[in-house]
Amino acid sequence: MRTKTRLNRSKKFVMFLDSGAFSFFNKFHRGVPTAKLADYHKTSMFRTYLKKYVKFLHKYKTRLGFYITLDVISNPKETWAILKYLESEGLNPLPVYHAKSDTAWLYKIMDNYEHFCIGGLGKGDRNSIRQNIECLDNVFSIVCDKKGNPAAKIHGLAMTGVSAAKWPWDSVDSITWRYHSAMGQLNVPSIGSNGELDFLHYRFLVVSDSRIMARSHFLRQVPIVRAALEDYFKSLGFTYSKLAVCYKARATVNAVTFYKWGQAVRKLWSLRLQKDWLGGQMIFAGSPFTSKVNYEILRKAMEVGKMQTVYGLETFWCNEFSGKRQKAESVFEKIEKGYV
C-alpha cells in the first residue's frame, strides 16, 4: 500500500524535520579510519541517536508537516531496514533514495510510497554538477511518464540552483538564502532586455563593500540592470546601501527571491503538464525557526514578499553529538510557543 503524505498549505508557518543523518555521518567521520565508516550504523552512538529520534517523533509528529527517515549514508539496504523499523514503531517518515544508488531501490520505494526524498548528490566543481544533472535526468525518467507527470511527490534534499527547475520537484530545501547573505551576496531575479524580472533564472549579486571589485558586484552592473534591481529592492522596503551592510536585509531579500522562484517553477510546470500543478515549494533550511534571528527574517520576508506560507526544515540534533545546546530542545520550545 502506498503511503500518503501532504504538505499543509493552511498554516502560515509549517515545520518539517530532517533526521540529521548527514550531519551525524560527518561528525562520526572525523578521525575515523575509512575501513570503519561502512559500519558506523552499528555503533552505540548511532543506536542512541536513533532511539532519541524515535522518542522525539512520538512526542511531536502530529505538529510536523513531514519528517524524514534516518538514512545510512551510501547504504540503501540499511536505510531501508531503518525505515521499516521506524514504521514498526508507528511512525510514518519519508523514505530517502540516494540518487547514485542502484535504481532497484528507487523502484522499490515507488512501489510503496507516493512521497519520498532524493539526496546523496555531490556538490562542487563543474564535473560534479554535470554528473548530478545526468543522475537526476535518469531518476526523473523513471519517476515521470512520457508527458513528464511525476508518479510520486519528490522532495529534493539540499537541492538548490537554477537547474533544479529542470525537474518537477514537489519541494526542495535550501540553506542558500542564509549562506549567501553571510557572504555579502544576494539572490536576485535575472533582468531582461526591457528591465523585466525573471525569477525562474535568478542570479547571484554581490553587494558587500568589501568585495566591490567582484565582477558580479551591484555597482559593476549596467545601468538598466541596476535600475531594475533598485526597484526590486524598493518594492521590498530596502535600498542598496542598506543591503550592502545588513545581513538581515540580505537574508530577507534572498528568502523572497527563493519564494518567487518557487512560484515561477510552479507556473512553468503547470504549463508543461497542462494542469494546476502545486509543486515547486521552497522549504527554508538552516534553523529557520529555532534561530530567533532567522525566524524574524522569515516573518519579515512573509510580510514584504506577500508569502502565504513559510515552510521551514529543522534538523534533529542532540547535545551529545553536537557539543552545543540541545537543538532538539529548541525545537520543542518553538512548537510549544505556537510559532509553527
C-alpha positions as a Markdown table, in Angstrom:
| # | Residue | x | y | z |
|---|---|---|---|---|
| 1 | Met | 0.0 | 0.0 | 0.0 |
| 2 | Arg | 1.4 | 3.4 | -1.0 |
| 3 | Thr | 1.8 | 5.7 | 2.0 |
| 4 | Lys | 0.3 | 9.1 | 1.5 |
| 5 | Thr | 1.5 | 12.5 | 2.9 |
| 6 | Arg | 0.5 | 16.0 | 2.1 |
| 7 | Leu | 2.1 | 19.4 | 2.5 |
| 8 | Asn | 0.0 | 21.5 | 4.9 |
| 9 | Arg | -0.9 | 24.7 | 3.0 |
| 10 | Ser | -3.4 | 26.1 | 5.5 |
| 11 | Lys | -0.9 | 27.4 | 8.1 |
| 12 | Lys | 1.3 | 30.5 | 7.9 |
| 13 | Phe | 4.4 | 28.6 | 9.3 |
| 14 | Val | 4.9 | 24.9 | 8.7 |
| 15 | Met | 7.8 | 22.9 | 10.1 |
| 16 | Phe | 9.4 | 19.8 | 8.7 |
| 17 | Leu | 12.1 | 17.7 | 10.2 |
| 18 | Asp | 15.3 | 16.3 | 8.8 |
| 19 | Ser | 16.8 | 13.4 | 10.8 |
| 20 | Gly | 20.3 | 14.9 | 10.7 |
| 21 | Ala | 21.7 | 11.7 | 9.2 |
| 22 | Phe | 24.2 | 13.6 | 7.0 |
| 23 | Ser | 25.4 | 15.8 | 9.9 |
| 24 | Phe | 25.7 | 12.7 | 12.1 |
| 25 | Phe | 27.8 | 10.9 | 9.5 |
| 26 | Asn | 30.1 | 13.9 | 9.1 |
| 27 | Lys | 30.5 | 14.1 | 12.9 |
| 28 | Phe | 31.3 | 10.4 | 13.1 |
| 29 | His | 33.6 | 10.6 | 10.0 |
| 30 | Arg | 36.2 | 12.9 | 11.8 |
| 31 | Gly | 39.3 | 10.9 | 12.8 |
| 32 | Val | 37.7 | 7.5 | 11.9 |
| 33 | Pro | 39.6 | 5.1 | 9.6 |
| 34 | Thr | 37.9 | 4.7 | 6.2 |
| 35 | Ala | 37.6 | 1.0 | 6.8 |
| 36 | Lys | 35.3 | 1.6 | 9.7 |
| 37 | Leu | 33.0 | 4.0 | 8.1 |
| 38 | Ala | 30.9 | 1.4 | 6.4 |
| 39 | Asp | 29.8 | 0.1 | 9.8 |
| 40 | Tyr | 29.1 | 3.4 | 11.6 |
| 41 | His | 25.4 | 2.5 | 11.8 |
| 42 | Lys | 26.3 | -0.4 | 14.1 |
| 43 | Thr | 27.9 | 1.8 | 16.7 |
| 44 | Ser | 26.3 | 2.6 | 20.1 |
| 45 | Met | 26.3 | 6.3 | 19.1 |
| 46 | Phe | 24.1 | 5.6 | 16.1 |
| 47 | Arg | 21.7 | 3.4 | 18.1 |
| 48 | Thr | 21.4 | 6.1 | 20.8 |
| 49 | Tyr | 20.8 | 8.7 | 18.2 |
| 50 | Leu | 18.1 | 6.6 | 16.5 |
| 51 | Lys | 16.4 | 6.0 | 19.9 |
| 52 | Lys | 16.3 | 9.7 | 20.7 |
| 53 | Tyr | 14.9 | 10.5 | 17.2 |
| 54 | Val | 12.1 | 7.9 | 17.7 |
| 55 | Lys | 11.3 | 9.4 | 21.1 |
| 56 | Phe | 11.1 | 12.9 | 19.6 |
| 57 | Leu | 8.9 | 11.9 | 16.8 |
| 58 | His | 6.4 | 10.1 | 19.0 |
| 59 | Lys | 6.0 | 13.3 | 21.0 |
| 60 | Tyr | 5.8 | 15.8 | 18.2 |
| 61 | Lys | 5.0 | 14.0 | 14.9 |
| 62 | Thr | 1.5 | 15.5 | 14.7 |
| 63 | Arg | 2.9 | 19.0 | 14.6 |
| 64 | Leu | 5.3 | 18.4 | 11.7 |
| 65 | Gly | 4.4 | 18.7 | 8.0 |
| 66 | Phe | 6.6 | 15.7 | 7.3 |
| 67 | Tyr | 9.7 | 14.1 | 8.8 |
| 68 | Ile | 12.5 | 12.2 | 7.1 |
| 69 | Thr | 13.8 | 8.8 | 7.9 |
| 70 | Leu | 17.3 | 8.3 | 9.5 |
| 71 | Asp | 19.1 | 7.1 | 6.4 |
| 72 | Val | 22.5 | 5.4 | 6.4 |
| 73 | Ile | 24.8 | 7.2 | 4.0 |
| 74 | Ser | 25.8 | 5.1 | 1.0 |
| 75 | Asn | 24.0 | 2.1 | 2.3 |
| 76 | Pro | 20.5 | 1.7 | 0.8 |
| 77 | Lys | 19.9 | -1.7 | 2.3 |
| 78 | Glu | 20.4 | -0.5 | 5.9 |
| 79 | Thr | 18.5 | 2.7 | 5.1 |
| 80 | Trp | 15.5 | 0.5 | 4.1 |
| 81 | Ala | 15.9 | -1.5 | 7.3 |
| 82 | Ile | 15.7 | 1.5 | 9.5 |
| 83 | Leu | 12.7 | 2.9 | 7.5 |
| 84 | Lys | 10.9 | -0.4 | 8.3 |
| 85 | Tyr | 12.0 | -0.2 | 11.9 |
| 86 | Leu | 10.6 | 3.3 | 12.2 |
| 87 | Glu | 7.3 | 2.2 | 10.7 |
| 88 | Ser | 7.1 | -0.7 | 13.1 |
| 89 | Glu | 7.3 | 2.0 | 15.8 |
| 90 | Gly | 4.1 | 3.5 | 14.5 |
| 91 | Leu | 5.9 | 6.3 | 12.6 |
| 92 | Asn | 5.5 | 7.5 | 9.0 |
| 93 | Pro | 8.7 | 9.0 | 7.9 |
| 94 | Leu | 9.5 | 10.0 | 4.3 |
| 95 | Pro | 11.9 | 7.5 | 2.7 |
| 96 | Val | 15.2 | 8.6 | 1.2 |
| 97 | Tyr | 16.6 | 7.4 | -2.1 |
| 98 | His | 20.3 | 8.2 | -2.6 |
| 99 | Ala | 20.5 | 9.3 | -6.2 |
| 100 | Lys | 23.6 | 7.4 | -7.1 |
| 101 | Ser | 22.4 | 4.1 | -5.7 |
| 102 | Asp | 21.1 | 1.2 | -7.7 |
| 103 | Thr | 17.8 | 2.2 | -9.3 |
| 104 | Ala | 16.3 | -1.0 | -8.0 |
| 105 | Trp | 15.9 | 0.8 | -4.7 |
| 106 | Leu | 14.1 | 3.7 | -6.4 |
| 107 | Tyr | 11.6 | 1.2 | -7.9 |
| 108 | Lys | 11.1 | -0.4 | -4.5 |
| 109 | Ile | 10.4 | 3.0 | -2.9 |
| 110 | Met | 8.0 | 3.9 | -5.7 |
| 111 | Asp | 6.1 | 0.7 | -5.3 |
| 112 | Asn | 5.3 | 1.5 | -1.7 |
| 113 | Tyr | 5.3 | 5.3 | -1.3 |
| 114 | Glu | 3.9 | 8.3 | -3.1 |
| 115 | His | 6.1 | 10.9 | -1.3 |
| 116 | Phe | 9.8 | 10.5 | -0.8 |
| 117 | Cys | 13.2 | 12.3 | -0.8 |
| 118 | Ile | 16.1 | 12.3 | -3.1 |
| 119 | Gly | 19.5 | 13.1 | -1.7 |
| 120 | Gly | 23.1 | 12.0 | -1.9 |
| 121 | Leu | 24.2 | 14.3 | -4.7 |
| 122 | Gly | 27.8 | 15.6 | -4.6 |
| 123 | Lys | 28.4 | 19.3 | -4.9 |
| 124 | Gly | 31.3 | 21.4 | -6.0 |
| 125 | Asp | 33.1 | 21.5 | -9.4 |
| 126 | Arg | 31.5 | 21.6 | -12.8 |
| 127 | Asn | 32.1 | 17.8 | -13.3 |
| 128 | Ser | 30.1 | 17.1 | -10.2 |
| 129 | Ile | 27.3 | 19.4 | -11.3 |
| 130 | Arg | 27.2 | 17.7 | -14.8 |
| 131 | Gln | 27.1 | 14.3 | -13.1 |
| 132 | Asn | 24.3 | 15.3 | -10.8 |
| 133 | Ile | 22.2 | 16.6 | -13.8 |
| 134 | Glu | 22.8 | 13.3 | -15.6 |
| 135 | Cys | 21.9 | 11.3 | -12.5 |
| 136 | Leu | 18.7 | 13.3 | -11.9 |
| 137 | Asp | 17.7 | 13.0 | -15.5 |
| 138 | Asn | 17.8 | 9.3 | -15.1 |
| 139 | Val | 15.9 | 9.4 | -11.8 |
| 140 | Phe | 13.1 | 11.5 | -13.2 |
| 141 | Ser | 12.9 | 9.5 | -16.4 |
| 142 | Ile | 11.9 | 6.6 | -14.1 |
| 143 | Val | 9.6 | 8.7 | -11.8 |
| 144 | Cys | 7.8 | 10.5 | -14.7 |
| 145 | Asp | 5.7 | 9.3 | -17.5 |
| 146 | Lys | 6.3 | 10.3 | -21.1 |
| 147 | Lys | 4.4 | 13.6 | -20.7 |
| 148 | Gly | 6.6 | 14.5 | -17.7 |
| 149 | Asn | 3.9 | 13.8 | -15.0 |
| 150 | Pro | 5.7 | 12.5 | -11.8 |
| 151 | Ala | 4.2 | 9.3 | -10.4 |
| 152 | Ala | 5.2 | 10.5 | -6.9 |
| 153 | Lys | 5.9 | 13.6 | -4.9 |
| 154 | Ile | 9.6 | 14.2 | -4.7 |
| 155 | His | 11.4 | 16.3 | -2.1 |
| 156 | Gly | 15.0 | 17.4 | -3.1 |
| 157 | Leu | 17.4 | 17.4 | -0.1 |
| 158 | Ala | 19.7 | 20.4 | -0.3 |
| 159 | Met | 18.6 | 20.9 | -3.9 |
| 160 | Thr | 19.2 | 24.4 | -4.9 |
| 161 | Gly | 20.4 | 26.2 | -8.0 |
| 162 | Val | 18.6 | 27.3 | -11.2 |
| 163 | Ser | 19.0 | 23.9 | -12.7 |
| 164 | Ala | 16.5 | 22.5 | -10.1 |
| 165 | Ala | 13.7 | 23.9 | -12.2 |
| 166 | Lys | 14.6 | 21.3 | -14.8 |
| 167 | Trp | 12.7 | 18.6 | -12.9 |
| 168 | Pro | 9.2 | 18.6 | -11.3 |
| 169 | Trp | 10.1 | 18.6 | -7.6 |
| 170 | Asp | 7.2 | 18.7 | -5.2 |
| 171 | Ser | 9.5 | 20.6 | -2.9 |
| 172 | Val | 13.2 | 21.4 | -2.3 |
| 173 | Asp | 15.1 | 22.7 | 0.7 |
| 174 | Ser | 18.0 | 25.0 | 0.8 |
| 175 | Ile | 20.2 | 26.9 | 3.2 |
| 176 | Thr | 21.5 | 29.2 | 0.4 |
| 177 | Trp | 19.2 | 32.0 | 1.5 |
| 178 | Arg | 21.3 | 32.3 | 4.7 |
| 179 | Tyr | 24.7 | 31.3 | 3.4 |
| 180 | His | 24.8 | 33.8 | 0.6 |
| 181 | Ser | 23.6 | 36.6 | 2.9 |
| 182 | Ala | 26.5 | 35.9 | 5.2 |
| 183 | Met | 28.9 | 36.1 | 2.2 |
| 184 | Gly | 27.6 | 39.6 | 1.3 |
| 185 | Gln | 25.6 | 38.2 | -1.7 |
| 186 | Leu | 22.0 | 38.4 | -2.8 |
| 187 | Asn | 19.9 | 36.0 | -4.9 |
| 188 | Val | 18.0 | 38.3 | -7.3 |
| 189 | Pro | 15.9 | 37.8 | -10.4 |
| 190 | Ser | 17.7 | 38.0 | -13.8 |
| 191 | Ile | 16.9 | 41.2 | -15.7 |
| 192 | Gly | 15.6 | 41.0 | -19.2 |
| 193 | Ser | 16.4 | 43.5 | -22.0 |
| 194 | Asn | 13.4 | 45.6 | -21.1 |
| 195 | Gly | 14.2 | 45.5 | -17.4 |
| 196 | Glu | 11.6 | 42.8 | -16.6 |
| 197 | Leu | 12.3 | 40.5 | -13.7 |
| 198 | Asp | 12.9 | 36.8 | -14.4 |
| 199 | Phe | 12.7 | 34.8 | -11.1 |
| 200 | Leu | 13.0 | 31.4 | -12.8 |
| 201 | His | 16.6 | 32.2 | -13.8 |
| 202 | Tyr | 17.7 | 34.0 | -10.6 |
| 203 | Arg | 21.4 | 35.0 | -10.3 |
| 204 | Phe | 23.9 | 35.9 | -7.6 |
| 205 | Leu | 24.7 | 39.5 | -6.9 |
| 206 | Val | 27.5 | 40.8 | -4.7 |
| 207 | Val | 26.6 | 43.9 | -2.6 |
| 208 | Ser | 29.2 | 43.9 | 0.2 |
| 209 | Asp | 31.6 | 46.9 | 0.1 |
| 210 | Ser | 34.5 | 44.5 | 1.0 |
| 211 | Arg | 34.0 | 42.8 | -2.4 |
| 212 | Ile | 33.5 | 45.8 | -4.6 |
| 213 | Met | 35.9 | 44.5 | -7.2 |
| 214 | Ala | 33.9 | 41.4 | -7.9 |
| 215 | Arg | 32.6 | 41.2 | -11.5 |
| 216 | Ser | 29.1 | 40.4 | -10.1 |
| 217 | His | 29.0 | 43.4 | -7.7 |
| 218 | Phe | 25.9 | 45.6 | -7.9 |
| 219 | Leu | 28.0 | 48.7 | -8.8 |
| 220 | Arg | 29.5 | 47.0 | -11.8 |
| 221 | Gln | 26.2 | 46.2 | -13.5 |
| 222 | Val | 24.9 | 48.1 | -16.5 |
| 223 | Pro | 22.5 | 51.0 | -15.7 |
| 224 | Ile | 19.3 | 49.2 | -16.8 |
| 225 | Val | 20.1 | 46.3 | -14.5 |
| 226 | Arg | 21.0 | 48.5 | -11.6 |
| 227 | Ala | 17.7 | 50.4 | -12.1 |
| 228 | Ala | 15.6 | 47.3 | -12.2 |
| 229 | Leu | 17.3 | 45.8 | -9.2 |
| 230 | Glu | 16.9 | 49.1 | -7.2 |
| 231 | Asp | 13.2 | 49.0 | -8.0 |
| 232 | Tyr | 13.0 | 45.4 | -6.8 |
| 233 | Phe | 14.8 | 46.3 | -3.5 |
| 234 | Lys | 12.5 | 49.3 | -3.1 |
| 235 | Ser | 9.4 | 47.1 | -3.5 |
| 236 | Leu | 10.6 | 45.1 | -0.5 |
| 237 | Gly | 11.4 | 48.1 | 1.6 |
| 238 | Phe | 15.2 | 48.1 | 1.1 |
| 239 | Thr | 17.9 | 50.1 | -0.6 |
| 240 | Tyr | 21.3 | 49.0 | -2.0 |
| 241 | Ser | 23.1 | 50.9 | 0.8 |
| 242 | Lys | 21.1 | 49.0 | 3.4 |
| 243 | Leu | 21.7 | 45.7 | 1.8 |
| 244 | Ala | 25.4 | 46.3 | 1.5 |
| 245 | Val | 25.8 | 46.4 | 5.3 |
| 246 | Cys | 22.9 | 44.5 | 6.8 |
| 247 | Tyr | 22.8 | 40.6 | 6.9 |
| 248 | Lys | 19.2 | 40.6 | 7.9 |
| 249 | Ala | 18.1 | 42.7 | 5.0 |
| 250 | Arg | 20.0 | 40.5 | 2.5 |
| 251 | Ala | 18.6 | 37.3 | 4.0 |
| 252 | Thr | 15.1 | 38.8 | 3.7 |
| 253 | Val | 15.6 | 39.6 | 0.1 |
| 254 | Asn | 17.0 | 36.2 | -0.6 |
| 255 | Ala | 14.1 | 34.4 | 1.1 |
| 256 | Val | 11.6 | 36.4 | -1.0 |
| 257 | Thr | 13.6 | 35.7 | -4.2 |
| 258 | Phe | 13.6 | 31.9 | -3.5 |
| 259 | Tyr | 9.8 | 32.0 | -2.7 |
| 260 | Lys | 9.2 | 33.7 | -6.0 |
| 261 | Trp | 11.5 | 31.3 | -7.8 |
| 262 | Gly | 9.2 | 28.5 | -6.5 |
| 263 | Gln | 6.2 | 30.3 | -7.8 |
| 264 | Ala | 7.9 | 30.6 | -11.2 |
| 265 | Val | 8.7 | 26.9 | -11.2 |
| 266 | Arg | 5.1 | 26.1 | -10.4 |
| 267 | Lys | 3.9 | 28.2 | -13.3 |
| 268 | Leu | 6.5 | 26.6 | -15.6 |
| 269 | Trp | 5.5 | 23.0 | -14.8 |
| 270 | Ser | 1.8 | 23.8 | -14.8 |
| 271 | Leu | 2.2 | 24.9 | -18.4 |
| 272 | Arg | 4.3 | 21.9 | -19.3 |
| 273 | Leu | 1.9 | 19.4 | -17.6 |
| 274 | Gln | -1.2 | 21.4 | -18.7 |
| 275 | Lys | -2.7 | 21.2 | -15.3 |
| 276 | Asp | -2.8 | 23.1 | -12.0 |
| 277 | Trp | 0.5 | 21.7 | -10.5 |
| 278 | Leu | 1.1 | 22.5 | -6.8 |
| 279 | Gly | 4.8 | 21.6 | -6.6 |
| 280 | Gly | 7.9 | 23.8 | -6.5 |
| 281 | Gln | 7.6 | 24.6 | -2.8 |
| 282 | Met | 10.7 | 26.2 | -1.4 |
| 283 | Ile | 11.5 | 24.9 | 2.2 |
| 284 | Phe | 14.0 | 27.1 | 4.1 |
| 285 | Ala | 16.7 | 25.0 | 5.8 |
| 286 | Gly | 19.3 | 26.2 | 8.3 |
| 287 | Ser | 17.5 | 26.6 | 11.6 |
| 288 | Pro | 14.6 | 28.7 | 10.1 |
| 289 | Phe | 12.5 | 28.6 | 13.3 |
| 290 | Thr | 14.9 | 27.6 | 16.1 |
| 291 | Ser | 17.0 | 30.6 | 15.5 |
| 292 | Lys | 15.3 | 33.7 | 16.7 |
| 293 | Val | 17.1 | 35.8 | 14.1 |
| 294 | Asn | 16.1 | 33.6 | 11.2 |
| 295 | Tyr | 12.5 | 33.4 | 12.4 |
| 296 | Glu | 12.3 | 37.2 | 12.5 |
| 297 | Ile | 13.8 | 37.3 | 9.0 |
| 298 | Leu | 11.3 | 34.9 | 7.6 |
| 299 | Arg | 8.4 | 36.8 | 9.3 |
| 300 | Lys | 9.7 | 40.0 | 7.6 |
| 301 | Ala | 10.0 | 38.1 | 4.3 |
| 302 | Met | 6.5 | 36.9 | 4.6 |
| 303 | Glu | 5.3 | 40.4 | 5.1 |
| 304 | Val | 7.2 | 42.3 | 2.3 |
| 305 | Gly | 7.1 | 39.4 | -0.1 |
| 306 | Lys | 3.4 | 38.6 | 0.4 |
| 307 | Met | 4.3 | 35.0 | 1.1 |
| 308 | Gln | 1.2 | 32.9 | 2.0 |
| 309 | Thr | 3.1 | 30.2 | 3.8 |
| 310 | Val | 6.6 | 29.8 | 5.1 |
| 311 | Tyr | 7.9 | 26.2 | 5.1 |
| 312 | Gly | 11.0 | 25.5 | 7.3 |
| 313 | Leu | 13.2 | 22.4 | 7.6 |
| 314 | Glu | 14.7 | 21.9 | 11.0 |
| 315 | Thr | 17.4 | 19.3 | 11.7 |
| 316 | Phe | 17.2 | 16.9 | 14.6 |
| 317 | Trp | 20.4 | 17.2 | 16.5 |
| 318 | Cys | 21.2 | 16.2 | 20.1 |
| 319 | Asn | 23.6 | 17.8 | 22.6 |
| 320 | Glu | 25.5 | 14.5 | 22.9 |
| 321 | Phe | 26.5 | 14.8 | 19.3 |
| 322 | Ser | 26.8 | 18.5 | 18.5 |
| 323 | Gly | 28.6 | 19.6 | 21.7 |
| 324 | Lys | 26.2 | 22.6 | 21.8 |
| 325 | Arg | 23.0 | 23.5 | 23.5 |
| 326 | Gln | 20.5 | 20.7 | 22.7 |
| 327 | Lys | 18.9 | 21.8 | 19.5 |
| 328 | Ala | 16.1 | 19.4 | 19.9 |
| 329 | Glu | 15.0 | 21.2 | 23.0 |
| 330 | Ser | 15.0 | 24.5 | 21.0 |
| 331 | Val | 12.6 | 22.8 | 18.5 |
| 332 | Phe | 10.4 | 21.7 | 21.5 |
| 333 | Glu | 10.2 | 25.3 | 22.7 |
| 334 | Lys | 9.2 | 26.7 | 19.4 |
| 335 | Ile | 6.5 | 24.2 | 19.0 |
| 336 | Glu | 5.1 | 24.8 | 22.5 |
| 337 | Lys | 5.1 | 28.5 | 22.0 |
| 338 | Gly | 3.0 | 28.1 | 18.9 |
| 339 | Tyr | 5.5 | 29.5 | 16.4 |
| 340 | Val | 4.7 | 26.7 | 14.0 |
